[in-house]
Amino acid sequence: MADLIRNEDARRLFLHLQGLSRPSRERLGRDGLRDLIEQIGFVQIDSINTVERAHHQILFSRNQTYRQSHLRALHERDRALFENWTHDAAMIPCVFYPYWRHRFAHERDRLRARWRKWRRDGFEDLIDTIRTKIDRDGPTMSRDLTSTGEARAGDGWWDWHPAKTALEYLWRTGEIAVVRRDGFQKVYDLSERAIPEAYRTIEVSRSEHVDWACRSALDRLGFATSGELAAFWDAISPKEAAHWCKARLGSDLVEVAVESADEGKPRVCFARLDFRTRLAAAADPPSRLRVLSPFDPILRDRARTERLFGYRYRIEVFVPAAKREYGYYVFPLLEGAKFVGRIDMKHERQDGALRVKGVWLEPRVRFSAARERRLDAELERIRKFTGADRVVFDDGYDKTGR
């Protein structure tokens, strides 16, 4: 019979492993930031800048001393981070780069076949031309490729022209790398000039790659099904993860039954043999209330989040306005080890205002005076972080739960 992990312990361990139980005011610095990102695994990058870009907000929610300049330095100067793909675009520690070589090889054929169908015809004819241009001219942006048919400014990912598609193909397959951002536009150079040789030349076998993907995912999840291990990096197949778990059960792994938030049937997962020691070492998260990015890694697996926390979250950016339940870009509210609600807000940069449009609490969560003070304190922290002058509440502010 599988050992039982209580729901509150499961939540505490998961938050601890994902950096959300660290002292939030302890000075981070550049080295500490590098260690934090390695602990989390990766930080998703997203272009939406409603309050602050996702990667900055993910890191700030874990440590209030986080500085954007430190992230840029780690990526652009120290070359301790690289940009590429997990389940989406992400900032990833360079120590993991050797394992991406398997992903690059897999993507070469997959992306060619996929993008032929729904991107512009002819992008494959430009791959060699663009690679040669970058080799000759150095760091290159998509707007530097207008002579080869690049998309007009303002075109979206759904309307890439052949040159843009070829450029992204070279990036996704590892031949070029993002060396910096100009605004939010990627600047590319050859990987051999961008990625430190110590990481770029290491070779790992497929079995070593699968072993790393599963072990490193389990270290960051604490407990997981084989499907969750495969999905963490999106680097191996569910079949490979299932085989890895089966082969190590009893020697490296044990089955555990993890209680769900709804008190339904516990979910059988895999954990390390020393999971009890790991549970005991997991720190309690701070009791303060925090606004999380919709792309925070704690929320990436929506089904897992709902199972562990009893919290259903969906981003409504692509939902027509009339059909939205809450709003365009609504942020989850985490208090201690519980999700207590969500907030709709926007940084209106021209007016210098952090504008709050509505707050919705979860069922059976009361907006006490203490909780309102915690929300006000968090809004003030975010105001300072974003550089807003003031926090403003809409006249039509939805006070559900207040």
C-alpha positions as CSV (number, residue, x, y, z in Angstrom):
1,M,0.0,0.0,0.0
2,A,1.3,3.4,-1.0
3,D,2.4,5.8,1.7
4,L,0.0,8.8,2.1
5,I,1.0,12.4,1.7
6,R,-1.5,14.8,3.3
7,N,-2.7,17.6,1.1
8,E,-1.3,20.3,3.2
9,D,2.2,18.6,3.2
10,A,2.0,18.1,-0.5
11,R,1.3,21.8,-1.1
12,R,4.0,22.9,1.3
13,L,6.6,20.7,-0.4
14,F,5.7,21.8,-3.9
15,L,5.8,25.5,-2.9
16,H,9.1,25.0,-1.2
17,L,10.7,23.3,-4.2
18,Q,9.5,26.0,-6.5
19,G,11.1,28.8,-4.5
20,L,7.9,30.2,-3.0
21,S,9.0,29.5,0.6
22,R,12.3,31.3,0.5
23,P,12.8,34.5,2.7
24,S,11.3,37.1,0.4
25,R,13.5,40.0,1.7
26,E,16.8,38.2,1.9
27,R,19.3,39.9,-0.4
28,L,19.3,37.9,-3.7
29,G,22.1,39.4,-5.9
30,R,23.2,38.0,-9.2
31,D,24.5,34.7,-7.9
32,G,21.4,34.1,-5.8
33,L,19.2,34.8,-8.8
34,R,21.1,32.3,-10.8
35,D,20.6,29.7,-8.0
36,L,16.9,30.6,-7.8
37,I,16.3,30.0,-11.5
38,E,18.2,26.7,-11.4
39,Q,16.1,25.7,-8.4
40,I,12.9,26.5,-10.3
41,G,14.2,25.0,-13.5
42,F,13.2,27.7,-16.0
43,V,11.3,31.0,-16.1
44,Q,8.7,31.4,-18.8
45,I,9.0,34.5,-21.0
46,D,5.9,36.2,-22.3
47,S,5.3,39.4,-24.2
48,I,2.2,40.6,-22.4
49,N,3.1,43.5,-20.2
50,T,-0.2,44.3,-18.4
51,V,1.6,44.9,-15.1
52,E,5.1,43.5,-15.7
53,R,6.5,40.9,-18.0
54,A,5.9,37.4,-16.8
55,H,9.6,36.4,-16.1
56,H,10.2,39.5,-14.0
57,Q,7.0,39.0,-12.0
58,I,7.7,35.3,-11.4
59,L,11.1,36.2,-9.9
60,F,9.8,39.2,-7.9
61,S,7.1,37.1,-6.3
62,R,9.8,34.9,-4.8
63,N,12.2,37.7,-3.7
64,Q,11.5,41.4,-3.3
65,T,15.1,42.3,-3.8
66,Y,15.0,40.9,-7.4
67,R,16.5,43.3,-10.0
68,Q,15.8,43.1,-13.7
69,S,19.4,44.2,-14.4
70,H,20.7,41.1,-12.7
71,L,18.7,38.9,-15.0
72,R,20.0,40.7,-18.1
73,A,23.5,40.4,-16.8
74,L,23.2,36.7,-16.2
75,H,21.9,36.2,-19.7
76,E,23.8,38.8,-21.8
77,R,27.1,39.2,-20.0
78,D,27.7,36.1,-17.8
79,R,26.1,33.7,-20.3
80,A,24.8,31.7,-17.4
81,L,21.3,31.6,-19.0
82,F,20.0,30.9,-22.4
83,E,16.6,31.4,-24.1
84,N,14.9,28.5,-25.8
85,W,11.8,26.3,-25.5
86,T,10.3,24.1,-22.8
87,H,6.6,24.0,-23.2
88,D,7.0,27.7,-24.3
89,A,9.7,30.3,-24.6
90,A,11.8,30.3,-21.4
91,M,15.0,31.5,-19.7
92,I,17.0,28.4,-18.8
93,P,20.3,27.8,-16.9
94,C,23.2,27.1,-19.3
95,V,24.2,24.1,-17.1
96,F,21.2,22.4,-18.7
97,Y,22.2,23.3,-22.3
98,P,23.8,19.9,-23.1
99,Y,20.4,18.2,-22.7
100,W,18.8,20.6,-25.2
101,R,20.9,19.1,-28.0
102,H,18.4,16.2,-28.0
103,R,15.5,18.6,-28.3
104,F,17.2,20.5,-31.1
105,A,17.7,17.3,-33.1
106,H,14.0,16.3,-32.5
107,E,12.8,19.8,-33.6
108,R,14.6,19.8,-36.9
109,D,12.3,17.4,-38.7
110,R,9.2,18.2,-36.6
111,L,9.2,21.9,-37.2
112,R,10.0,21.6,-40.9
113,A,6.9,19.4,-41.4
114,R,4.7,21.5,-39.1
115,W,5.7,24.9,-40.4
116,R,5.4,23.9,-44.0
117,K,1.6,23.5,-43.4
118,W,0.8,26.7,-41.6
119,R,3.6,29.2,-42.1
120,R,4.8,30.9,-45.3
121,D,6.0,28.7,-48.1
122,G,9.7,29.0,-48.9
123,F,11.1,29.5,-45.5
124,E,13.3,26.4,-45.9
125,D,15.0,28.1,-48.9
126,L,16.2,30.9,-46.7
127,I,17.7,28.9,-43.8
128,D,21.2,28.8,-45.3
129,T,21.1,32.4,-46.4
130,I,20.1,33.7,-43.0
131,R,22.6,31.5,-41.2
132,T,25.3,32.9,-43.5
133,K,24.2,36.5,-42.9
134,I,24.4,36.0,-39.1
135,D,27.8,34.4,-39.4
136,R,29.0,37.3,-41.5
137,D,27.3,40.3,-39.8
138,G,27.0,39.1,-36.2
139,P,24.0,39.8,-33.9
140,T,20.8,40.1,-36.0
141,M,17.2,41.0,-35.4
142,S,14.2,40.0,-37.5
143,R,13.8,43.5,-38.7
144,D,17.3,43.3,-40.3
145,L,15.9,40.8,-42.8
146,T,13.5,43.0,-44.7
147,S,15.3,42.3,-48.0
148,T,14.5,38.6,-47.6
149,G,10.8,39.0,-47.0
150,E,10.5,39.7,-43.3
151,A,7.1,40.5,-41.9
152,R,6.1,44.1,-41.4
153,A,6.3,45.7,-38.0
154,G,3.3,44.7,-36.0
155,D,2.7,41.3,-37.7
156,G,2.0,38.6,-35.2
157,W,3.4,35.1,-34.8
158,W,0.5,33.8,-36.9
159,D,1.7,35.9,-39.9
160,W,5.4,35.2,-40.0
161,H,6.9,35.7,-43.4
162,P,9.5,33.2,-44.7
163,A,12.6,35.0,-43.4
164,K,11.1,35.3,-39.9
165,T,10.1,31.6,-40.0
166,A,13.6,30.6,-41.0
167,L,15.1,32.7,-38.2
168,E,12.9,31.1,-35.6
169,Y,13.6,27.7,-37.0
170,L,17.4,28.2,-36.6
171,W,16.8,29.3,-33.0
172,R,14.4,26.5,-32.1
173,T,16.9,24.0,-33.5
174,G,19.9,25.4,-31.7
175,E,22.0,26.8,-34.6
176,I,21.5,30.3,-33.3
177,A,20.8,31.7,-29.9
178,V,19.2,34.8,-28.4
179,V,22.1,37.0,-27.1
180,R,20.0,39.9,-25.8
181,R,16.7,41.7,-26.2
182,D,16.3,45.1,-27.8
183,G,13.1,46.3,-26.1
184,F,11.4,42.9,-26.3
185,Q,12.7,42.0,-29.7
186,K,15.1,39.1,-29.8
187,V,18.7,39.6,-31.1
188,Y,20.3,36.4,-32.4
189,D,23.9,35.2,-33.0
190,L,25.5,31.9,-33.8
191,S,25.3,29.5,-30.8
192,E,29.0,28.9,-31.0
193,R,29.5,32.6,-30.2
194,A,26.7,32.8,-27.6
195,I,26.8,29.6,-25.6
196,P,30.0,28.9,-23.5
197,E,32.0,26.1,-25.0
198,A,31.9,24.2,-21.7
199,Y,28.2,23.6,-22.1
200,R,27.9,23.6,-25.9
201,T,30.3,20.7,-26.5
202,I,29.2,18.2,-23.8
203,E,27.5,15.2,-25.3
204,V,24.9,13.1,-23.5
205,S,23.3,9.9,-24.6
206,R,19.5,9.5,-25.0
207,S,19.3,7.4,-21.9
208,E,21.3,10.0,-19.9
209,H,18.9,12.7,-21.3
210,V,15.8,10.8,-20.2
211,D,17.3,10.1,-16.8
212,W,18.2,13.8,-16.3
213,A,14.8,14.9,-17.5
214,C,12.9,12.7,-15.1
215,R,15.2,13.2,-12.1
216,S,15.4,16.9,-12.4
217,A,11.7,17.2,-12.9
218,L,11.0,15.1,-9.8
219,D,13.4,17.3,-7.8
220,R,11.3,20.3,-8.7
221,L,7.9,18.7,-8.3
222,G,8.5,16.6,-5.2
223,F,6.1,13.9,-6.3
224,A,4.6,13.3,-9.8
225,T,2.9,10.9,-12.2
226,S,5.1,9.8,-15.0
227,G,3.0,12.0,-17.3
228,E,3.8,15.0,-15.1
229,L,7.5,14.2,-15.3
230,A,7.4,14.1,-19.0
231,A,5.5,17.4,-19.2
232,F,7.8,19.3,-16.9
233,W,10.5,20.1,-19.5
234,D,8.4,18.8,-22.5
235,A,11.6,17.1,-23.6
236,I,10.8,13.4,-23.5
237,S,7.8,11.3,-24.3
238,P,5.3,10.0,-21.7
239,K,6.3,6.5,-22.7
240,E,10.0,7.2,-21.9
241,A,9.0,8.7,-18.5
242,A,6.7,5.7,-17.7
243,H,9.5,3.3,-18.5
244,W,12.0,5.3,-16.4
245,C,9.6,5.2,-13.4
246,K,8.9,1.5,-13.7
247,A,12.6,0.6,-14.0
248,R,13.4,2.5,-10.8
249,L,10.4,1.7,-8.6
250,G,11.7,0.1,-5.4
251,S,15.3,1.1,-5.9
252,D,15.2,4.9,-6.4
253,L,11.5,5.5,-6.3
254,V,8.4,4.7,-4.2
255,E,4.7,5.1,-4.9
256,V,2.9,7.6,-2.7
257,A,-0.8,8.5,-2.5
258,V,-1.2,12.3,-2.5
259,E,-4.4,13.7,-1.0
260,S,-6.4,16.0,-3.2
261,A,-7.7,19.4,-2.0
262,D,-11.3,18.2,-2.6
263,E,-10.7,15.2,-0.3
264,G,-11.4,12.8,-3.3
265,K,-9.5,9.7,-4.0
266,P,-5.7,10.3,-3.5
267,R,-3.6,10.4,-6.6
268,V,-0.9,7.8,-6.9
269,C,2.4,9.4,-7.8
270,F,6.1,8.6,-7.7
271,A,8.5,10.1,-5.2
272,R,12.1,9.7,-4.1
273,L,12.7,7.0,-1.4
274,D,13.7,9.8,1.1
275,F,10.5,11.8,0.5
276,R,9.7,11.9,4.2
277,T,13.0,13.6,4.8
278,R,12.3,16.1,2.0
279,L,8.8,16.7,3.5
280,A,10.3,17.4,6.9
281,A,12.9,19.8,5.4
282,A,10.3,21.8,3.4
283,A,9.8,25.3,4.9
284,D,6.4,26.9,5.4
285,P,5.6,29.6,2.8
286,P,5.4,33.1,4.2
287,S,1.9,34.0,5.4
288,R,1.7,37.2,3.3
289,L,-0.5,37.5,0.3
290,R,1.2,37.5,-3.1
291,V,0.1,38.3,-6.6
292,L,1.5,35.6,-9.0
293,S,2.0,35.8,-12.7
294,P,-0.5,33.7,-14.8
295,F,2.6,32.0,-16.2
296,D,4.1,31.2,-12.8
297,P,5.5,27.6,-12.9
298,I,3.4,26.7,-9.9
299,L,0.4,27.1,-12.2
300,R,1.8,25.7,-15.4
301,D,0.1,22.4,-15.0
302,R,-3.5,23.5,-14.5
303,A,-4.8,20.1,-13.6
304,R,-2.1,19.6,-10.9
305,T,-2.9,23.0,-9.5
306,E,-6.5,22.2,-9.3
307,R,-5.9,18.9,-7.7
308,L,-3.4,20.2,-5.1
309,F,-4.9,23.6,-4.3
310,G,-8.6,23.2,-5.3
311,Y,-8.0,26.3,-7.4
312,R,-9.2,26.5,-11.0
313,Y,-7.4,29.1,-13.1
314,R,-7.7,29.9,-16.8
315,I,-6.2,32.8,-18.5
316,E,-8.8,34.7,-20.6
317,V,-6.5,36.7,-23.0
318,F,-7.9,34.8,-26.0
319,V,-11.4,34.6,-24.8
320,P,-13.8,37.1,-26.4
321,A,-14.5,40.0,-23.9
322,A,-18.2,39.1,-23.7
323,K,-17.4,35.6,-22.7
324,R,-14.8,36.3,-20.0
325,E,-15.6,35.2,-16.5
326,Y,-13.2,37.7,-14.8
327,G,-11.1,39.7,-17.2
328,Y,-8.4,39.9,-19.9
329,Y,-5.4,39.2,-17.7
330,V,-6.3,38.3,-14.2
331,F,-3.7,37.4,-11.6
332,P,-3.9,34.6,-9.0
333,L,-3.7,35.5,-5.3
334,L,-1.6,33.2,-3.1
335,E,-1.8,33.5,0.6
336,G,0.5,31.2,2.5
337,A,0.0,27.8,0.9
338,K,-3.5,28.6,-0.4
339,F,-4.9,30.3,-3.4
340,V,-7.5,32.7,-2.0
341,G,-8.7,34.6,-5.1
342,R,-7.7,36.6,-8.2
343,I,-7.3,40.2,-9.1
344,D,-7.7,42.2,-12.3
345,M,-5.3,45.1,-12.5
346,K,-3.2,47.0,-15.0
347,H,-0.1,49.3,-14.9
348,E,-1.2,52.3,-16.9
349,R,2.2,53.7,-17.6
350,Q,1.2,57.0,-19.2
351,D,-0.8,57.9,-16.1
352,G,1.6,56.3,-13.6
353,A,-1.2,54.3,-12.1
354,L,-1.5,50.7,-11.0
355,R,-5.2,50.4,-11.6
356,V,-7.3,47.7,-9.9
357,K,-10.5,46.7,-11.6
358,G,-11.7,43.9,-9.4
359,V,-10.9,41.3,-6.8
360,W,-12.7,38.0,-6.5
361,L,-12.2,35.6,-3.6
362,E,-12.6,31.9,-3.6
363,P,-15.7,30.3,-2.1
364,R,-15.6,30.3,1.7
365,V,-12.8,32.9,1.8
366,R,-13.7,36.0,3.7
367,F,-12.3,39.4,3.0
368,S,-11.4,40.2,6.6
369,A,-9.7,43.5,7.6
370,A,-6.4,41.6,8.0
371,R,-6.6,40.1,4.5
372,E,-7.4,43.5,3.1
373,R,-4.3,44.9,4.7
374,R,-2.3,42.1,3.3
375,L,-3.6,42.8,-0.2
376,D,-2.9,46.6,0.2
377,A,0.7,45.7,1.3
378,E,1.1,43.5,-1.8
379,L,-0.2,46.2,-4.1
380,E,2.2,48.7,-2.6
381,R,5.1,46.2,-3.2
382,I,4.1,45.8,-6.8
383,R,3.6,49.6,-7.2
384,K,7.2,50.1,-6.2
385,F,8.5,47.3,-8.3
386,T,6.7,48.5,-11.5
387,G,7.5,52.2,-10.9
388,A,3.9,53.2,-10.7
389,D,3.2,56.4,-8.8
390,R,0.0,55.3,-7.1
391,V,-2.6,52.5,-6.7
392,V,-6.0,53.4,-8.1
393,F,-9.3,51.5,-7.7
394,D,-11.8,51.8,-10.5
395,D,-15.1,53.6,-9.8
396,G,-16.8,50.4,-11.0
397,Y,-14.4,48.3,-8.9
398,D,-15.9,44.8,-8.4
399,K,-15.7,44.2,-4.6
400,T,-16.8,40.6,-4.7
401,G,-16.1,39.1,-1.3
402,R,-15.3,42.4,0.3
